[in-house]
Amino acid sequence: MAILKKSAFVLVIPALAMVLSACMLSSIRGPELESGPDIEEGDEEVSPQAQGNGSEEEVIEPAFEGETLPCPPKGSTLYLGFDHALTINYSETSLTHFLHQGWLQLEVVDDQGAIAPLESPPLTYSMEGVMSEDCSLTGEGTMKPTAHGRCENGVVSLTIEENWLAYKGEMECIDRDGNVVIIPMNIPPMGIQTHTGKNGEGEVFYLVDSPEGYSSMRPFAAGSGYHTWTLYTEDIPLAPLVPEE
């Protein structure tokens, strides 16, 4: 019985990988996504510092009314924070895809405000949930980010690339005889997702004099959740990311 159950569940892996890849896209909407579960309407950029009354179904981008800092000089460092969360609910499946918070260092590389990545450390993501009444899923993988762009008049435009690498986990199921069956759940890399903003010229961030930075949020193409990026002009304390011994 366990062998039959395992063979059946292994067939789910390619389909699940396709669904996740589709959900990770924030700006491509095809007919196959329009008929999927929990589709978010709209694909606008929004900052928590300037949110209106728009809901997740109708995201509104108000004009930025605050003061911006001047673009930093050549050699300066900026920090781009990542904090994504996505929930997929469909039939008996409920999965949460969570990117653990982390940062990418960026450097101003010339006097014209060009910005390039200083380093590109991998960030950890996890995915867990249930795939049926009898099966649960746990596991994690890594995402390697990079970004480049330009600063002009206190406004930073960044093309952000997120390279979602392989996922390794396991599915725990109860078969018809009540036995626990552990099945390796390895999903191939989902590929690079490129975010170029609503106008194709980059995600927009305003340089603000605040330790909270400036955040840009964009809904996933399917499922429920947001890509969240935050641009900081100040040093980011890395200590909280290191587990205490």
C-alpha positions in Angstrom: 0.0 0.0 0.0 2.8 2.4 0.9 4.5 1.9 -2.5 1.2 2.6 -4.3 0.7 5.7 -2.3 4.2 6.9 -3.0 4.0 6.4 -6.7 0.8 8.4 -6.8 2.1 11.3 -4.8 5.3 11.6 -6.8 3.2 12.5 -9.8 2.1 15.6 -7.9 5.6 17.1 -7.8 5.8 18.4 -11.5 2.3 19.8 -11.3 3.1 21.6 -7.9 6.3 23.0 -9.4 4.4 24.5 -12.3 1.8 26.0 -10.0 4.4 27.6 -7.8 6.3 29.0 -10.7 3.1 30.6 -12.0 2.3 32.0 -8.6 5.7 33.6 -8.2 5.2 35.7 -11.3 3.9 39.1 -10.2 3.2 40.8 -13.6 2.4 38.0 -16.1 -1.2 37.2 -16.4 -2.3 34.5 -18.8 -5.6 32.7 -19.3 -4.3 29.7 -17.3 -3.9 32.0 -14.3 -7.2 33.8 -14.6 -9.0 30.5 -14.0 -6.9 29.6 -11.0 -7.6 30.0 -7.3 -7.5 33.2 -5.3 -6.3 35.5 -8.1 -5.4 38.9 -6.9 -6.8 41.7 -9.1 -4.4 44.5 -10.0 -0.7 44.6 -10.1 0.2 48.0 -8.8 3.0 49.2 -6.7 2.1 50.4 -3.2 4.1 51.7 -0.2 2.9 51.1 3.3 3.9 54.7 4.1 1.4 56.0 1.6 -1.3 53.4 1.3 -4.9 54.6 0.6 -8.0 52.6 1.2 -7.3 50.1 -1.6 -7.9 46.4 -0.8 -5.7 43.5 -1.9 -8.1 43.1 -4.8 -7.7 46.7 -5.9 -4.2 48.0 -5.0 -3.9 51.8 -5.4 -0.6 53.7 -5.7 -1.0 57.2 -4.3 1.6 59.9 -5.1 4.5 60.1 -2.8 4.2 63.4 -0.8 7.2 63.2 1.5 10.7 64.7 1.1 13.4 62.6 -0.5 17.1 62.5 0.3 19.6 63.4 -2.5 21.0 60.5 -4.4 24.1 59.1 -2.6 27.5 59.7 -4.0 29.6 57.1 -5.8 30.8 54.4 -3.5 27.8 54.6 -1.2 26.0 51.5 -0.1 22.2 50.8 -0.1 20.4 47.8 1.3 17.5 46.1 -0.3 15.4 44.0 2.0 13.3 41.0 1.0 10.2 39.7 2.9 7.7 37.7 0.8 4.8 35.6 1.8 2.3 33.6 -0.3 -0.5 31.3 0.5 -2.1 29.0 -2.0 -5.5 27.5 -1.3 -7.0 25.1 -3.8 -9.4 22.2 -3.1 -7.8 20.2 -0.2 -4.4 22.0 -0.7 -3.2 24.8 1.5 0.4 25.8 1.2 2.4 28.8 2.7 5.5 29.9 0.8 7.6 32.2 3.0 10.9 34.0 2.1 12.8 34.5 5.3 13.8 38.1 5.8 17.2 39.1 4.4 19.1 41.8 2.6 21.0 42.5 -0.6 23.8 45.1 -0.5 23.9 47.6 -3.4 26.5 50.1 -4.4 26.4 53.4 -6.3 29.0 52.8 -8.9 29.3 56.1 -10.7 28.5 59.8 -10.5 25.4 59.4 -12.7 23.7 57.3 -10.0 24.1 53.8 -11.5 23.5 51.1 -8.9 24.8 47.5 -9.0 24.8 44.6 -6.5 27.7 44.5 -4.1 27.1 40.9 -3.1 24.3 38.4 -3.7 23.9 36.1 -0.7 21.3 33.3 -0.9 18.2 33.7 1.2 16.2 30.8 2.7 12.6 30.2 1.8 10.3 27.6 3.3 7.1 26.0 2.1 4.7 24.0 4.3 1.1 23.1 4.6 -1.3 20.3 3.7 -2.0 18.7 0.4 -4.9 16.6 1.5 -6.7 15.6 4.6 -4.0 12.9 5.2 -0.8 14.6 3.9 1.3 17.5 5.2 4.4 19.1 3.6 7.5 20.7 5.1 10.8 21.8 3.5 12.9 24.7 2.4 15.2 26.0 -0.4 17.2 29.1 -1.2 16.6 32.1 -3.4 19.6 34.1 -4.8 18.7 37.8 -5.4 20.3 40.5 -7.4 19.3 43.9 -8.5 20.5 46.9 -10.6 19.2 50.3 -11.5 19.7 54.0 -11.1 19.1 56.8 -8.6 17.8 60.2 -10.0 16.5 63.1 -7.9 16.1 61.0 -4.8 14.1 58.2 -6.6 15.7 54.7 -7.1 14.5 52.5 -9.9 15.6 48.8 -9.6 15.2 45.8 -11.8 15.1 43.0 -9.3 15.9 39.3 -10.2 15.0 36.5 -7.8 16.6 33.1 -8.7 14.5 30.5 -6.9 16.6 27.4 -6.5 15.6 23.8 -5.7 13.2 22.9 -2.9 14.0 19.9 -0.7 11.3 18.7 1.7 9.2 15.7 2.7 5.6 14.8 2.6 4.1 12.9 5.5 1.0 10.9 4.7 -1.3 8.4 6.4 -2.2 5.5 4.1 -5.5 3.6 4.2 -4.1 1.2 6.8 -3.2 4.0 9.2 0.6 3.8 8.5 2.8 6.9 8.3 4.4 7.2 4.9 7.4 9.7 4.5 7.9 10.7 0.9 10.8 12.9 -0.3 9.4 16.0 -2.0 12.1 17.6 -4.1 11.0 20.3 -6.6 13.5 21.5 -9.3 14.5 25.2 -9.5 11.6 27.5 -10.3 13.9 29.8 -12.3 14.5 33.5 -12.3 11.6 35.9 -11.7 12.4 39.4 -13.0 10.5 42.4 -11.5 10.7 45.5 -13.6 7.9 47.6 -12.1 4.6 48.6 -13.6 6.2 50.7 -16.4 9.0 48.2 -17.2 11.6 50.7 -15.9 12.2 49.2 -12.5 10.5 48.9 -9.1 10.3 52.4 -7.6 11.7 53.4 -4.2 12.0 56.8 -2.6 15.1 57.7 -0.6 13.7 58.6 2.8 15.4 59.7 6.0 14.0 56.9 8.1 15.4 53.7 9.7 12.3 51.9 8.4 13.3 52.6 4.8 10.8 52.7 1.9 8.8 49.6 1.0 7.3 48.5 -2.3 4.7 45.8 -2.3 3.4 43.8 -5.3 0.8 41.1 -5.2 1.6 37.6 -6.5 -0.1 36.7 -9.8 -2.1 34.0 -8.0 -2.7 33.0 -4.5 -2.8 35.5 -1.6 0.2 37.5 -0.6 2.8 40.0 -1.5 6.3 40.5 -2.7 7.7 43.1 -0.3 11.0 44.9 -0.9 12.4 47.7 1.3 15.2 50.0 0.4 17.3 51.3 3.3 19.9 54.1 3.2 21.3 53.2 6.6 23.4 50.2 7.8 21.3 47.2 8.5 22.0 45.3 11.7 22.8 41.7 10.7 22.9 40.3 14.2 19.1 39.3 14.4 19.7 37.0 11.4 22.3 34.9 13.2 20.7 32.3 15.5 21.8 32.5 19.1 23.8 29.6 20.4 
